[in-house]
Amino acid sequence: MDFQLSPEHLAFQESVADFVAREVTPRIAVMEEQQALDLELFHRIGALGYFGLRYPEEYGGANGDALMFALMLEEFARGYLSLAAAVMMQCLMGTTFIFRYGTQEQKQRLLVPAIRGEKIGTIAMTEPNAGSDLGAITTRATRDGDAYVLTGTKTFITSATRADFFSIAAKTNPDAGFKGIDMFLVEKGTPGLAVSKKILKVGVVASETAEITLDGVRVPKENLFGGKEGSGFGALRATLNEIRVMTGALGIGLARAARDEALRYSQERSAFGHKIGDFQAIQHKLADMEVGIEVSRWMVYYGAWLLDQKRACNKEAAIAKLFPTEHAAKCADEATRIFGAYGMAMEMTPQRLYRDSRFLLYGGGTGELLKNIIAKEMGM
Ligand SMILES: Cc1cc2nc3c(=O)[nH]c(=O)nc-3n(C[C@H](O)[C@H](O)[C@H](O)COP(=O)(O)OP(=O)(O)OC[C@H]3O[C@@H](n4cnc5c(N)ncnc54)[C@H](O)[C@@H]3O)c2cc1C
């Protein structure tokens, strides 16, 4: 066993942290104000190769491992979760179906520019009446000659307002529950596809989220990922564990940001003739933050290692999402308390961390669903 990050991993982690400090942090206030990502920054992240980290070199990627990907997301999330959420979408859920199941033509036309940050991809699974229970989606994909026709509504779709292409979950067999789902590629501008409503949120406000409608959207049969009906179920399952581990990495980043803010403030703020950090009650809060961050790290890095080893990891991936994200929400809450009234001040950082932490509780599966998975893996 080796509990150390390799020199390559450490150097990479440092370079991402440096990029975030120099290029992301100074732009947060404007992105929060405008509730929109800085597209120039997004393009720059692509140009620097971050979106291609987990893809092979032949598509412009860097062939990085899952641990590197986790470290990168952790650093982006430590800086700004809105951006980290969009980065994860672009690197993983938004592009992975094209990479795994797309035609060469689709990869060259969409994946390669997405890796460069010139096109934006996203995933559309959730519907107004079906989130955790994906088997209950009602978006239909009906075969018509050499094409499929998609009809339905998707909601809470990250980057939908700006996306050039969508990986969309639709039922080819409405009677087969989760197993009746297939994944389809739908490109912006396809007749019948519309962004119907932008969703205003309490947190991750610069990671835009919207509802889309599909009204008789016609796509060629080549846009069915996997090439044959019934393959969406396996394709989704193959991706879910990676999404969970990587969402856990976002949790570590946010928790570290909350801890850093709280630690700094506790050494600056005085009450009753002492720095508040001298009070054991405050020290215990900080110690609890630290304990959870260390535990989160080892769960997420272990999860990433299991992904790299291509080992079964349903339980470990669920834990690697559950604990770090719950802990991130707790750290953000504690940071606002340590800041006292300033914890509510919009000019201070803790309120943003608190608001943003809520996203981590849903994206990638809710805590209840993750506990269901863990219990099932325990034989219950
Ligand atoms: C900011 C943000 C961005 C998102 N981006 C995307 C995106 O890009 N694409 C996309 O497809 N989706 C996206 N989502 C949606 C996300 O995947 C869903 O929120 C998530 O799957 C949960 O579904 P739901 O919100 O409909 O909750 P529901 O499934 O309606 O759950 C409601 C409550 O019931 C509980 N519950 C449900 N089933 C069970 C059960 N069996 N046992 C115990 N408790 C249960 C849940 O845990 C939860 O507390 C995003 C969400 C957010 C907040």
Ligand as a Chemical Component Dictionary entry (heavy atoms), coordinates in Angstrom:
data_LIG
# 
_chem_comp.id                   LIG 
_chem_comp.type                 NON-POLYMER 
_chem_comp.pdbx_formal_charge   0 
_chem_comp.three_letter_code    LIG 
# 
loop_
_chem_comp_atom.comp_id 
_chem_comp_atom.atom_id 
_chem_comp_atom.alt_atom_id 
_chem_comp_atom.type_symbol 
_chem_comp_atom.charge 
_chem_comp_atom.model_Cartn_x 
_chem_comp_atom.model_Cartn_y 
_chem_comp_atom.model_Cartn_z 
_chem_comp_atom.pdbx_ordinal 
LIG C1  C1  C 0 -27.653 22.425 -9.661  1  
LIG C2  C2  C 0 -28.137 21.134 -10.242 2  
LIG C3  C3  C 0 -27.675 20.736 -11.486 3  
LIG C4  C4  C 0 -28.156 19.545 -12.060 4  
LIG N1  N1  N 0 -27.719 19.206 -13.322 5  
LIG C5  C5  C 0 -28.289 18.132 -13.938 6  
LIG C6  C6  C 0 -27.947 17.832 -15.298 7  
LIG O1  O1  O 0 -27.114 18.483 -15.917 8  
LIG N2  N2  N 0 -28.578 16.794 -15.901 9  
LIG C7  C7  C 0 -29.510 16.029 -15.263 10 
LIG O2  O2  O 0 -30.040 15.118 -15.868 11 
LIG N3  N3  N 0 -29.860 16.309 -13.971 12 
LIG C8  C8  C 0 -29.285 17.340 -13.296 13 
LIG N4  N4  N 0 -29.632 17.630 -11.998 14 
LIG C9  C9  C 0 -30.682 16.862 -11.356 15 
LIG C10 C10 C 0 -30.177 15.860 -10.347 16 
LIG O3  O3  O 0 -29.560 14.780 -11.000 17 
LIG C11 C11 C 0 -31.409 15.420 -9.521  18 
LIG O4  O4  O 0 -31.693 16.514 -8.666  19 
LIG C12 C12 C 0 -31.197 14.173 -8.728  20 
LIG O5  O5  O 0 -31.132 13.063 -9.561  21 
LIG C13 C13 C 0 -32.343 13.955 -7.711  22 
LIG O6  O6  O 0 -33.572 13.972 -8.343  23 
LIG P1  P1  P 0 -34.746 14.961 -7.881  24 
LIG O7  O7  O 0 -34.174 16.280 -7.592  25 
LIG O8  O8  O 0 -35.851 14.876 -8.881  26 
LIG O9  O9  O 0 -35.261 14.375 -6.498  27 
LIG P2  P2  P 0 -36.328 13.212 -6.266  28 
LIG O10 O10 O 0 -35.901 11.987 -6.953  29 
LIG O11 O11 O 0 -37.697 13.731 -6.565  30 
LIG O12 O12 O 0 -36.199 12.997 -4.692  31 
LIG C14 C14 C 0 -36.876 13.829 -3.748  32 
LIG C15 C15 C 0 -36.518 13.316 -2.352  33 
LIG O13 O13 O 0 -36.973 11.971 -2.194  34 
LIG C16 C16 C 0 -35.888 11.133 -1.829  35 
LIG N5  N5  N 0 -36.043 9.809  -2.437  36 
LIG C17 C17 C 0 -36.346 9.513  -3.728  37 
LIG N6  N6  N 0 -36.357 8.179  -3.911  38 
LIG C18 C18 C 0 -36.056 7.609  -2.718  39 
LIG C19 C19 C 0 -35.895 6.270  -2.257  40 
LIG N7  N7  N 0 -36.031 5.230  -3.076  41 
LIG N8  N8  N 0 -35.533 6.069  -0.968  42 
LIG C20 C20 C 0 -35.372 7.128  -0.109  43 
LIG N9  N9  N 0 -35.510 8.423  -0.490  44 
LIG C21 C21 C 0 -35.846 8.660  -1.774  45 
LIG C22 C22 C 0 -34.647 11.842 -2.360  46 
LIG O14 O14 O 0 -33.479 11.411 -1.692  47 
LIG C23 C23 C 0 -35.009 13.284 -2.099  48 
LIG O15 O15 O 0 -34.765 13.604 -0.750  49 
LIG C24 C24 C 0 -29.118 18.766 -11.376 50 
LIG C25 C25 C 0 -29.557 19.162 -10.097 51 
LIG C26 C26 C 0 -29.080 20.328 -9.537  52 
LIG C27 C27 C 0 -29.594 20.748 -8.184  53 
# 
loop_
_chem_comp_bond.comp_id 
_chem_comp_bond.atom_id_1 
_chem_comp_bond.atom_id_2 
_chem_comp_bond.value_order 
_chem_comp_bond.pdbx_ordinal 
LIG C1  C2  SING 1  
LIG C2  C3  SING 2  
LIG C2  C26 DOUB 3  
LIG C3  C4  DOUB 4  
LIG C4  N1  SING 5  
LIG C4  C24 SING 6  
LIG N1  C5  DOUB 7  
LIG C5  C6  SING 8  
LIG C5  C8  SING 9  
LIG C6  O1  DOUB 10 
LIG C6  N2  SING 11 
LIG N2  C7  SING 12 
LIG C7  O2  DOUB 13 
LIG C7  N3  SING 14 
LIG N3  C8  DOUB 15 
LIG C8  N4  SING 16 
LIG N4  C9  SING 17 
LIG N4  C24 SING 18 
LIG C9  C10 SING 19 
LIG C10 O3  SING 20 
LIG C10 C11 SING 21 
LIG C11 O4  SING 22 
LIG C11 C12 SING 23 
LIG C12 O5  SING 24 
LIG C12 C13 SING 25 
LIG C13 O6  SING 26 
LIG O6  P1  SING 27 
LIG P1  O7  DOUB 28 
LIG P1  O8  SING 29 
LIG P1  O9  SING 30 
LIG O9  P2  SING 31 
LIG P2  O10 DOUB 32 
LIG P2  O11 SING 33 
LIG P2  O12 SING 34 
LIG O12 C14 SING 35 
LIG C14 C15 SING 36 
LIG C15 O13 SING 37 
LIG C15 C23 SING 38 
LIG O13 C16 SING 39 
LIG C16 N5  SING 40 
LIG C16 C22 SING 41 
LIG N5  C17 SING 42 
LIG N5  C21 SING 43 
LIG C17 N6  DOUB 44 
LIG N6  C18 SING 45 
LIG C18 C19 SING 46 
LIG C18 C21 DOUB 47 
LIG C19 N7  SING 48 
LIG C19 N8  DOUB 49 
LIG N8  C20 SING 50 
LIG C20 N9  DOUB 51 
LIG N9  C21 SING 52 
LIG C22 O14 SING 53 
LIG C22 C23 SING 54 
LIG C23 O15 SING 55 
LIG C24 C25 DOUB 56 
LIG C25 C26 SING 57 
LIG C26 C27 SING 58 
# 
